[in-house]
């Protein structure tokens, strides 16, 4: 009997070790995939009558409308094309446009400006800008949907860390959240935010690709 217990414990330890290794490998794959996309942007809402050969000029015009001071030789698109859309979307929904911005700091400037810009020309008002993330990264981020929604409602700043964790800034201090349970407990400690979490509904897509 003692030998059986010892063998069982040894097997359990090996399984735990395998699971931990798999998690580390998954995180490494996520990091590599996201790094390969770090210069990418995804635009949603560009109608299909803007054809492939017109996409570059259209996107550059859009970006210049937000950032008119960027020199033309700095706003370079390495590639741009439409991507397949999910089957559940109606036929009238235009396909997303995926592009790679040559300079990473320009891509970041575009994202930052679009989040706060209020003076977008009428022809571009229906366009949303998304970061381009690995599917597993998106899936994990969406599990935090209720928490990020509450942070938006409270005007609390946050950013994403590696592999998937929330870094929340409040009163000059950064709080690191590595699970939804930790996030729920933290928000509860700050007041009545728990009601917003409970009423936020099921996780779904967000404007910034998983928030």
C-alpha positions as CSV (number, residue, x, y, z in Angstrom):
1,X,0.0,0.0,0.0
2,X,2.8,2.4,0.9
3,X,4.5,1.7,-2.5
4,X,1.2,2.5,-4.2
5,X,0.9,5.8,-2.4
6,X,4.5,6.7,-3.2
7,X,4.0,5.8,-6.9
8,X,0.8,7.9,-7.0
9,X,2.5,10.9,-5.4
10,X,5.4,10.6,-7.8
11,X,3.0,10.5,-10.8
12,X,1.1,13.5,-9.5
13,X,4.3,15.5,-9.1
14,X,5.4,14.5,-12.7
15,X,2.0,15.6,-14.1
16,X,2.2,18.9,-12.3
17,X,5.7,19.5,-13.7
18,X,4.4,18.7,-17.2
19,X,1.5,21.1,-16.8
20,X,3.9,23.8,-15.6
21,X,6.2,23.3,-18.6
22,X,3.3,23.4,-21.0
23,X,2.1,26.6,-19.5
24,X,5.6,28.1,-19.9
25,X,5.8,27.0,-23.5
26,X,2.3,28.4,-24.2
27,X,3.4,31.7,-22.7
28,X,6.6,31.7,-24.8
29,X,4.6,31.0,-28.0
30,X,2.2,33.8,-27.1
31,X,5.0,36.2,-26.6
32,X,6.7,35.3,-29.9
33,X,3.4,35.6,-31.8
34,X,2.6,39.0,-30.2
35,X,6.1,40.3,-30.8
36,X,5.8,39.4,-34.5
37,X,2.6,41.5,-34.6
38,X,3.9,44.5,-32.5
39,X,4.0,46.9,-35.6
40,X,0.6,45.7,-36.8
41,X,-2.7,47.6,-36.7
42,X,-6.2,46.3,-37.6
43,X,-8.7,48.8,-39.0
44,X,-12.4,48.1,-38.8
45,X,-15.1,49.9,-40.7
46,X,-13.4,50.6,-44.1
47,X,-16.1,49.9,-46.6
48,X,-15.5,47.4,-49.4
49,X,-15.7,50.0,-52.1
50,X,-12.2,51.0,-51.0
51,X,-10.4,48.5,-53.1
52,X,-7.0,46.9,-52.4
53,X,-5.0,49.3,-54.6
54,X,-6.6,52.2,-52.8
55,X,-6.1,51.0,-49.2
56,X,-2.6,52.4,-48.7
57,X,-3.5,56.0,-49.7
58,X,-6.8,55.7,-47.7
59,X,-5.1,54.6,-44.5
60,X,-2.3,57.2,-44.8
61,X,-4.9,60.0,-45.3
62,X,-6.8,58.7,-42.2
63,X,-3.6,58.7,-40.1
64,X,-2.6,62.2,-41.3
65,X,-6.0,63.5,-40.4
66,X,-5.2,62.6,-36.8
67,X,-1.5,63.4,-36.9
68,X,-0.9,66.1,-39.5
69,X,2.6,66.8,-38.2
70,X,4.1,63.4,-39.0
71,X,6.5,63.7,-42.0
72,X,5.4,61.7,-45.0
73,X,8.7,59.7,-45.0
74,X,7.9,58.5,-41.4
75,X,4.4,57.2,-42.2
76,X,5.3,54.1,-44.1
77,X,3.1,51.0,-44.5
78,X,5.1,47.8,-45.1
79,X,2.0,45.9,-46.2
80,X,-1.8,46.2,-46.1
81,X,-4.6,43.9,-47.0
82,X,-8.1,42.8,-46.0
83,X,-8.6,39.7,-43.9
84,X,-11.3,37.1,-43.7
85,X,-14.2,38.0,-41.4
86,X,-15.9,35.7,-39.0
87,X,-18.8,33.7,-40.4
88,X,-21.3,35.0,-37.9
89,X,-21.1,38.6,-39.1
90,X,-23.7,39.9,-41.6
91,X,-22.7,40.0,-45.3
92,X,-22.8,43.8,-45.3
93,X,-20.1,44.1,-42.7
94,X,-16.8,45.1,-44.3
95,X,-13.7,42.9,-43.8
96,X,-11.0,44.2,-41.4
97,X,-7.9,45.8,-42.9
98,X,-4.6,44.5,-41.5
99,X,-1.4,46.5,-41.9
100,X,2.1,46.7,-40.7
101,X,3.4,50.2,-39.8
102,X,7.2,50.5,-40.5
103,X,8.0,52.4,-37.4
104,X,6.8,51.1,-34.0
105,X,6.7,54.5,-32.4
106,X,4.5,55.8,-35.2
107,X,2.1,52.9,-34.7
108,X,2.0,53.7,-30.9
109,X,1.3,57.4,-31.6
110,X,-1.5,56.5,-33.9
111,X,-3.1,54.3,-31.3
112,X,-2.7,56.8,-28.5
113,X,-4.1,59.7,-30.6
114,X,-7.1,57.7,-31.9
115,X,-8.2,56.9,-28.3
116,X,-8.5,60.6,-27.5
117,X,-9.1,62.3,-30.8
118,X,-12.4,64.1,-31.3
119,X,-11.7,65.8,-34.6
120,X,-11.8,62.9,-37.0
121,X,-13.1,63.9,-40.5
122,X,-16.6,62.6,-41.3
123,X,-15.4,60.0,-43.8
124,X,-13.3,58.3,-41.1
125,X,-15.7,58.5,-38.2
126,X,-16.9,54.9,-38.4
127,X,-13.4,53.4,-38.4
128,X,-12.0,51.7,-35.3
129,X,-8.4,50.9,-34.7
130,X,-7.3,47.7,-33.0
131,X,-4.1,46.2,-31.9
132,X,-3.3,42.9,-33.6
133,X,-2.9,40.1,-31.1
134,X,-2.4,36.4,-31.0
135,X,-5.7,34.5,-30.7
136,X,-4.8,33.0,-27.3
137,X,-3.8,36.4,-25.9
138,X,-7.2,37.8,-27.0
139,X,-9.0,34.9,-25.4
140,X,-7.2,35.3,-22.1
141,X,-7.6,39.1,-22.0
142,X,-11.3,38.7,-22.6
143,X,-11.7,36.8,-19.4
144,X,-10.8,40.2,-17.7
145,X,-13.6,41.9,-19.6
146,X,-15.8,42.7,-16.5
147,X,-12.7,44.1,-14.7
148,X,-11.6,46.3,-17.5
149,X,-15.1,47.6,-18.0
150,X,-15.2,48.6,-14.3
151,X,-11.8,50.3,-14.7
152,X,-13.1,52.3,-17.6
153,X,-16.2,53.3,-15.6
154,X,-13.9,54.5,-12.7
155,X,-11.5,56.3,-15.1
156,X,-8.7,54.2,-13.7
157,X,-5.6,53.8,-15.9
158,X,-4.3,50.4,-16.7
159,X,-2.1,48.5,-19.2
160,X,-1.4,44.9,-20.1
161,X,1.7,43.0,-18.9
162,X,3.3,39.8,-20.0
163,X,2.0,37.1,-20.4
164,X,-1.5,38.3,-19.6
165,X,-1.9,40.5,-16.5
166,X,-3.3,43.9,-15.6
167,X,-1.1,46.7,-14.3
168,X,-3.5,49.2,-12.7
169,X,-2.4,52.7,-11.6
170,X,-4.2,54.2,-8.6
171,X,-3.0,57.0,-6.3
172,X,0.5,56.8,-7.6
173,X,0.8,53.0,-7.0
174,X,0.8,50.2,-9.6
175,X,-1.2,47.1,-8.7
176,X,-0.4,43.9,-10.5
177,X,-3.4,41.6,-11.2
178,X,-2.6,38.1,-12.4
179,X,-6.1,36.6,-12.2
180,X,-9.7,37.7,-12.4
181,X,-10.2,36.7,-8.7
182,X,-7.4,39.1,-7.7
183,X,-9.0,41.8,-9.8
184,X,-12.4,41.3,-8.2
185,X,-10.9,41.4,-4.7
186,X,-9.0,44.6,-5.5
187,X,-12.0,46.4,-6.9
188,X,-14.1,45.3,-4.0
189,X,-11.5,46.8,-1.6
190,X,-11.9,50.1,-3.4
191,X,-15.6,50.4,-2.9
192,X,-18.9,49.4,-4.7
193,X,-17.2,48.3,-8.0
194,X,-18.3,44.7,-7.4
195,X,-21.8,45.5,-8.6
196,X,-20.4,46.7,-11.9
197,X,-18.5,43.4,-12.2
198,X,-21.5,41.3,-11.6
199,X,-23.7,43.3,-14.0
200,X,-21.2,43.5,-16.8
201,X,-22.3,40.3,-18.5
202,X,-20.4,37.7,-20.3
203,X,-17.0,38.5,-21.8
204,X,-17.0,39.7,-25.4
205,X,-14.8,41.5,-27.8
206,X,-13.6,45.0,-27.0
207,X,-12.5,48.0,-28.9
208,X,-8.8,47.5,-28.1
209,X,-8.8,43.8,-28.9
210,X,-9.5,42.3,-25.6
211,X,-9.2,45.7,-23.8
